[in-house]
Amino acid sequence: MKKRYNSGRNHNGFFFRDNNGLEIDYIIPKRDGLSAFEIKSASNYHSSFKTSLDKVSKIEGLTLSDRNVIYNGEGMQVADGLKIQNVIDYFSS
């Protein structure tokens, strides 16, 4: 949100939570769908970080244009539309 605000863009983001406790930390609407973010404080990546992103991407009528995990470890790119990035790298880009 702060990155978008500081770059002069609208911070029209929101979070998602359903009745079953499924949640996404931050979602930004885009022209081609929704950009979803899971934000973790851990230094080591674990595949469970993307579980909510995977589940939400299967909801009918909901289009995720990209899925992102922001955390304290090393940044890397992973296939299937999932981008894993270090928090410092994300905010400095």
C-alpha positions as CSV (number, residue, x, y, z in Angstrom):
1,M,0.0,0.0,0.0
2,K,2.8,2.4,1.0
3,K,4.7,1.6,-2.2
4,R,1.6,2.4,-4.3
5,Y,0.9,5.6,-2.4
6,N,4.5,6.9,-2.6
7,S,4.5,6.3,-6.4
8,G,1.4,8.4,-6.8
9,R,-0.9,5.5,-7.5
10,N,-4.3,4.8,-5.8
11,H,-4.0,2.2,-3.0
12,N,-7.3,0.6,-3.8
13,G,-6.2,-2.7,-2.2
14,F,-8.1,-4.8,0.2
15,F,-7.8,-8.2,2.0
16,F,-9.9,-11.3,1.5
17,R,-11.4,-13.6,4.1
18,D,-14.2,-16.0,3.6
19,N,-16.5,-17.8,6.2
20,N,-14.1,-20.8,6.4
21,G,-11.1,-18.7,7.4
22,L,-9.4,-18.7,3.9
23,E,-7.6,-15.4,3.6
24,I,-5.3,-13.3,1.4
25,D,-3.2,-10.6,3.1
26,Y,-3.5,-8.0,0.3
27,I,-5.3,-7.8,-3.1
28,I,-4.9,-5.1,-5.7
29,P,-7.4,-4.9,-8.6
30,K,-5.9,-4.7,-12.1
31,R,-7.3,-4.6,-15.6
32,D,-6.7,-8.2,-16.2
33,G,-7.7,-9.5,-12.8
34,L,-6.5,-9.3,-9.2
35,S,-2.9,-9.2,-7.9
36,A,-2.8,-11.2,-4.7
37,F,-0.2,-11.0,-2.0
38,E,0.7,-13.2,1.0
39,I,3.1,-11.4,3.3
40,K,5.3,-13.5,5.6
41,S,7.9,-12.5,8.2
42,A,9.9,-15.8,7.8
43,S,13.5,-15.9,6.4
44,N,13.0,-19.3,4.9
45,Y,10.5,-20.0,2.2
46,H,8.0,-22.8,2.8
47,S,5.5,-24.2,0.2
48,S,2.7,-23.6,2.7
49,F,3.1,-19.8,2.1
50,K,1.2,-20.2,-1.2
51,T,-1.6,-22.4,0.1
52,S,-4.1,-19.6,0.4
53,L,-3.1,-18.2,-3.0
54,D,-3.7,-21.6,-4.6
55,K,-7.1,-22.1,-3.0
56,V,-8.3,-18.6,-3.8
57,S,-7.2,-19.0,-7.4
58,K,-9.7,-21.9,-7.8
59,I,-12.7,-19.9,-6.7
60,E,-15.1,-19.6,-9.7
61,G,-15.5,-16.1,-11.0
62,L,-12.4,-14.8,-9.4
63,T,-9.4,-14.2,-11.7
64,L,-6.0,-13.7,-10.2
65,S,-3.7,-12.1,-12.7
66,D,-0.7,-12.8,-10.5
67,R,0.1,-14.4,-7.2
68,N,2.9,-13.1,-4.9
69,V,4.7,-14.1,-1.7
70,I,6.7,-11.4,0.0
71,Y,9.0,-12.6,2.7
72,N,12.4,-12.0,4.4
73,G,14.4,-14.6,2.5
74,E,16.1,-14.7,-0.8
75,G,14.0,-13.6,-3.8
76,M,13.3,-16.1,-6.6
77,Q,10.9,-16.6,-9.4
78,V,8.7,-19.7,-9.5
79,A,6.5,-21.0,-12.3
80,D,2.7,-21.1,-12.5
81,G,2.2,-17.4,-11.9
82,L,3.7,-17.4,-8.4
83,K,6.3,-14.8,-7.7
84,I,8.4,-15.1,-4.5
85,Q,10.3,-12.0,-3.6
86,N,12.3,-10.6,-0.7
87,V,10.5,-7.7,1.0
88,I,13.4,-5.3,0.6
89,D,13.7,-6.1,-3.1
90,Y,9.9,-5.7,-3.6
91,F,9.8,-2.3,-2.0
92,S,12.9,-1.0,-3.7
93,S,11.7,-2.0,-7.2
